[in-house]
């Protein structure tokens, strides 16, 4: 079971005239103090700013008992969906240190909506543990999952350590990976007209 704090996005903001307005909000990664991911996310929610903390439940074994615990997939990081004004507000929280920036840049790095949607879908629906790999993986074939809990997910199919995996690449963060049987995916072929 995967737990995430996630509100629905308004895909077509309105300016009150019935016409859509361009949305200047994007996904960013805020660095936060260790073990403060959930608290920062709750604070942002109270401020009216959408955030996302990828969390999975994991079974831990101690010498005398077993217990399900919540594990943050990306420690010290909170995804924030914000416009420029809201980004400045995020930095007023004492446990937020800064936003992730690309090397040589001064503006915060944007995580594309499509990557975030796929990553959140993977976390939300996978029965297997999702792992993050920060070393470069060889690009795999683009595939669509055709059965199982991840049905409909589009990603890359790679083989690593003899295991088949579906991979979602996240700008600057690496790859989210989950084991998947070969028979659960089909290649996406470009249509030729």
N, C-alpha and C positions, 0 to 999 in steps of 0.2 A: 504494500500500500504506500502511495506517495502522497505527501502533504505539501501543498503549496498555498501561498496567499496570493490570490489572483482575482482581480475584478475584471469584468468585461470591458473591452475597448470600444469607444465610440468611433467607428470606422469613418463616419462622414459627419464631422462637426458642422453645425449650422450657425450661420450668422444672423438668424432670426427672419430671414427673407425666404427661407425654403431652399436656398442654394447652399451647396456645400462650400466650406472654406478649407483652404490648404492647411493641413495639420503640421505644426512645426515641432511636434513631439517626436522624440526618438528614444531608443533604448541605450542606456549608458551603464557603465560598471563603476560603482562607488566602492572605494576601499574603506573598510570599517575596522574598528578595534576588534581583536580576537574575541570570539564568543558573544558578539553583540549583533550578529546578523538579524536575528528575529526581533530584537528590541528596536533596531533602527527601522526595520520594515514596518513594525507597528506604529512607530513615531511618524513615519512618512504617511501611513494610512490616515492617521489623525489630522495630518496637515493637508490631506486631500491629494496626495501625490502617489501615483501607482508604483508599486515595487514588486519584486519577485525574488524569493530566496529558494533556490533548489534544495529540497530536503527529501531524504529517503529514510524509510524505517529499516533498521538493521538489527538482526538478532545477535546479541552479545552473550558470550558464555563466561561466567565466572566459576570459581571452584565450587560454589554452593548453589548457584541458580543461573537461569537463563532469562534474559529480558530484552524486549524490543525497545530500542532507543531511536530517537531522531538524529540523523547524521546530516550535516550540511555538506552538500556535494562540492561547493567551492568556498572553502573557509575564507573569512575576512572580505567577502565580496557580496554586494547586494546589487541586483539589476534595478535600474530606476528608469521609468518611462516619463520623460519630462521635457518641457520647453526651456528656453534659456533662463527665464525668470525663476522657474521652479528649480533648475539646477543650482542657482545661487542660494536658494532657500535650503536645499539639501546640505550645503556646506556650512550652514549655521548650526547643525547638530554636532555636539561636541565629540561624539564617537565616530564621526565621518572624517577621514583625513583628506581625501582628494578623489578625483575621478581618474580612471585609466586613460592615458594618452598614448598615442603612437610615438615611437622614437623620433625625435627631432621636431615634433609638433607641440603646439601649446593648447590646442582645443581638445576637449574630451573625445575619445574614440566612440564611434557609433557602431552598435551591433545591429545589423539589418533585421527588420521585422520578420522576414522569412526564416532566418536562422533561429530567432527567438521562438517563433511559432513551432518550428520542428523540434527544438530542444525541449520546450514545455510539453509538447505532445508526447515525446519519448519518456520524459520523467513521469508524466501523468498516467501513462498506459502500460509501461513495461512491467512485466512480472519479475524480470531479472534485474539485478543491480546495474545501474548506469555508472560507468566509470569515466573519469576525465583523463585524457592523455595529452600531456603538454609537449611531447617530442613529436617532430614531424612524422606523419604517416604517409606512405605512398598513396597517391590518389587511386581510388577504386572506381569500379563501374557504377554509374548512377542506376539505382534500382528503386522499385516500389514494393513495399511489403503487401502481400496478397492474402495472408491469413494470420491468425493469431491476434493477440491483444494490440499489436502495433499496426494492424491492417490500415493501409492508406498512407503510411509514413513514407516519404521520399528521402533517400540519403545515399551514401556510398557504401558499396559492399566491399569489404576487405577481409583478408585472412591474416591473422596475427597469432603467432605461437600455435599454429595448427587449428585455431578456432575461427569460425565464420562470425563476422560482426557487421552490424550496420552502424555507420558513422555519420554524425552531424558535425560539420566544422563550424566553429564559432570564432569570428575575427579576434585575433590576438589571444584567445583563451585556450586554443587547442581543439581537441575533438572529444565529443561525447560519444561513447561507444557502449553497445550492448550486444551480447551474444545472441545469434539468431540462426536457426537451421537454414541451410541452402534452399530447401524446398519452400520456404516461406517468402521468397523474394522473386521478382521477375525484372529483367533488364528493361529500362525505359529506352525505347528506340525512337529516334526522331522521325516524324512523319514526313514523307517526301511527296510533293504534289506535282 
